[in-house]
Amino acid sequence: MSTGQIDNWTGSMLDIGPLYPFVGSEMLLWIVGMVLWIAWHVWQAKAENREYEEEMQKYTQGENLQKAMRGERIS
Amino acid sequence: MDSDIGALTVIFTEMYYWVTVVMMFLIHVGFCMYEVSVSRQKNHLHTLMKNTMLIPLVTITFFFFGWWIYFALPNGPGITGGLVAAPWAEPWSELMGPHMGGKPATAALTADDTMGWARINGVFWAAFLLFSWTAASIVSGAVIERVRSMSFWFLAVLVGSVTWVIDAAWGWHPDGWMVQVLGYHDAYASGVIHAIAGGSALAYLHLLGPRIGKFAADGTPRDLAPHNPWLVTVGLFLIYTGFWGFYAACNVPIIDVQSGDGTFLSATNIYLQPTTLSAITVNFLMSLSGGMMTGYWLSKGNGFWTYSGGLAGIIAASAGNDLYHPIQAMIIAGLGVIFMYKVHYYVERRFKIDDAVGAVAVHGYAGWFGVVVAGFVLWGYPSSPNPDYAAITPWGQFIGAMIMFWGLGFIPAYILGTICKNAGILRVPQEIELAGLDVGEIQAHYGLGDEVRAAEEEIARSLRS
């Protein structure tokens, strides 16, 4: 009993094919992988937009932009 | 694997490609160092992350669809035939996972498929993937200090996992339609990697516009010199080093090249034409030398252009470096560097293109030049072991170079860039560009240095009192 097609390493090596567990789930794994990839881009895009919006709010106040250009810390 | 010599050949090939992958990793260490050397401190981390994160993004997408594209599209499809079945390269294939090569678990594969691909599929995939990273990373350097990460990563996936793979299927596959019809020959990827990446970079640069301050009010370009020449030096030497792996990975290390009776084992290029590692090793070094000497001469000893000239020299000779005489390789490299150097400055002044690292010149113009020149120097040579395929010609190479730089390089990137520009996600806001792209906590961290120094000075004063 195992999660893959390997129960032991005896017998002919020519009978051994896939080594990974859950053979037959490859299509499902591909779909999950694609969804995770697209989800990462969606998350990153939102995070980048939010970060720039927050920065722009700071830079439009007082001398903050000039301070940032001089490498000084801004609140 | 049905004989001892067959088994050793397969295992040697597996090991060979694995070594090339490790060597090619150095290209990306070099690209990171080089990009940082050219960027200003306020943009360092953004520059690094932009280049670094293309690695996982291109890797997973090359697994999800890129590898299949290479094997499925050599006919176009629709030019010399339809889609080609490639069950070993489908992302859900059992051969995309660890496999011993025994009987297949699914009916989609034959015993020959599993026997032939089980040990080679993964390392061959990885070697191609490292080419994918390189193609995307070439674009990365050109657009530093103003591109938004998200739009660059969209482009990285487009170039790294789609467009360069299509051009490889068309012109860098033993049965690609460009090989069959045009006699296209590009053994070490002058066009297949470099011209397409350069064309893609040019499209994004045109849409992005120059960095603030790059051009004076009268249009005169300002030289935003590398801030750290040591990083330029080490970065480009690492790229040269990784390029050895790139060259080796363009070969098939051992295969029977004898047609008819008998056996003759040899290395071949990607088109399965015989060549030797000695040939490409000497030509690599001679073209590097021709490029460096010309770059030094043209730029009057400028370090940036001397090192870049070496790289451009290799790229200009790469299309035919399996066949050129070493002195031919050296001369072609030198001519390629003159071409890319002159075109770079003409385009910069005429079109106000701000290519921060000279990527379009070194890769795009030199790669385009290399493909075209190979058509003249190798005129009449067979493009394939298949005698029915077209021979190498100047017009076949010229059409091929145009497909690489403009057709699959510039145009798809221009379409994507236009979409990003219209959506407002192509370029960072001006305020961010002025303050630095290392925003948020990173920016605050730079400022924190001043606070720490002030606190230290306060303690120093208290010690004296």
HADDOCK unambig.tbl for C-alpha pairs under 7 A between the chains (distance, minus, plus):
assign (segid A and resid 13 and name CA) (segid B and resid 102 and name CA) 6.82 0.50 0.50
assign (segid A and resid 14 and name CA) (segid B and resid 102 and name CA) 4.34 0.50 0.50
assign (segid A and resid 14 and name CA) (segid B and resid 103 and name CA) 6.64 0.50 0.50
assign (segid A and resid 15 and name CA) (segid B and resid 102 and name CA) 4.94 0.50 0.50
assign (segid A and resid 15 and name CA) (segid B and resid 103 and name CA) 5.49 0.50 0.50
assign (segid A and resid 16 and name CA) (segid B and resid 100 and name CA) 5.89 0.50 0.50
assign (segid A and resid 16 and name CA) (segid B and resid 101 and name CA) 6.97 0.50 0.50
assign (segid A and resid 16 and name CA) (segid B and resid 102 and name CA) 4.69 0.50 0.50
assign (segid A and resid 16 and name CA) (segid B and resid 103 and name CA) 6.39 0.50 0.50
assign (segid A and resid 17 and name CA) (segid B and resid 99 and name CA) 5.36 0.50 0.50
assign (segid A and resid 17 and name CA) (segid B and resid 100 and name CA) 5.17 0.50 0.50
assign (segid A and resid 17 and name CA) (segid B and resid 101 and name CA) 5.52 0.50 0.50
assign (segid A and resid 17 and name CA) (segid B and resid 102 and name CA) 4.45 0.50 0.50
assign (segid A and resid 17 and name CA) (segid B and resid 103 and name CA) 5.41 0.50 0.50
assign (segid A and resid 17 and name CA) (segid B and resid 104 and name CA) 5.77 0.50 0.50
assign (segid A and resid 17 and name CA) (segid B and resid 105 and name CA) 6.73 0.50 0.50
assign (segid A and resid 18 and name CA) (segid B and resid 94 and name CA) 6.29 0.50 0.50
assign (segid A and resid 18 and name CA) (segid B and resid 98 and name CA) 6.04 0.50 0.50
assign (segid A and resid 18 and name CA) (segid B and resid 99 and name CA) 4.32 0.50 0.50
assign (segid A and resid 18 and name CA) (segid B and resid 100 and name CA) 6.49 0.50 0.50
assign (segid A and resid 19 and name CA) (segid B and resid 98 and name CA) 5.37 0.50 0.50
assign (segid A and resid 19 and name CA) (segid B and resid 99 and name CA) 5.33 0.50 0.50
assign (segid A and resid 20 and name CA) (segid B and resid 97 and name CA) 6.96 0.50 0.50
assign (segid A and resid 20 and name CA) (segid B and resid 98 and name CA) 6.21 0.50 0.50
assign (segid A and resid 26 and name CA) (segid B and resid 92 and name CA) 4.76 0.50 0.50
assign (segid A and resid 27 and name CA) (segid B and resid 92 and name CA) 5.10 0.50 0.50
assign (segid A and resid 30 and name CA) (segid B and resid 64 and name CA) 6.96 0.50 0.50
assign (segid A and resid 30 and name CA) (segid B and resid 91 and name CA) 6.72 0.50 0.50
assign (segid A and resid 30 and name CA) (segid B and resid 92 and name CA) 6.24 0.50 0.50
assign (segid A and resid 45 and name CA) (segid B and resid 150 and name CA) 6.17 0.50 0.50
assign (segid A and resid 55 and name CA) (segid B and resid 440 and name CA) 6.87 0.50 0.50
assign (segid A and resid 59 and name CA) (segid B and resid 431 and name CA) 6.86 0.50 0.50
assign (segid A and resid 65 and name CA) (segid B and resid 435 and name CA) 6.39 0.50 0.50
assign (segid A and resid 68 and name CA) (segid B and resid 435 and name CA) 5.26 0.50 0.50
assign (segid A and resid 69 and name CA) (segid B and resid 434 and name CA) 6.45 0.50 0.50
assign (segid A and resid 69 and name CA) (segid B and resid 435 and name CA) 4.57 0.50 0.50
assign (segid A and resid 71 and name CA) (segid B and resid 446 and name CA) 6.19 0.50 0.50
assign (segid A and resid 71 and name CA) (segid B and resid 447 and name CA) 5.40 0.50 0.50
assign (segid A and resid 72 and name CA) (segid B and resid 447 and name CA) 4.28 0.50 0.50
assign (segid A and resid 73 and name CA) (segid B and resid 444 and name CA) 5.15 0.50 0.50
assign (segid A and resid 73 and name CA) (segid B and resid 447 and name CA) 3.94 0.50 0.50
assign (segid A and resid 73 and name CA) (segid B and resid 448 and name CA) 6.14 0.50 0.50
assign (segid A and resid 74 and name CA) (segid B and resid 444 and name CA) 6.75 0.50 0.50
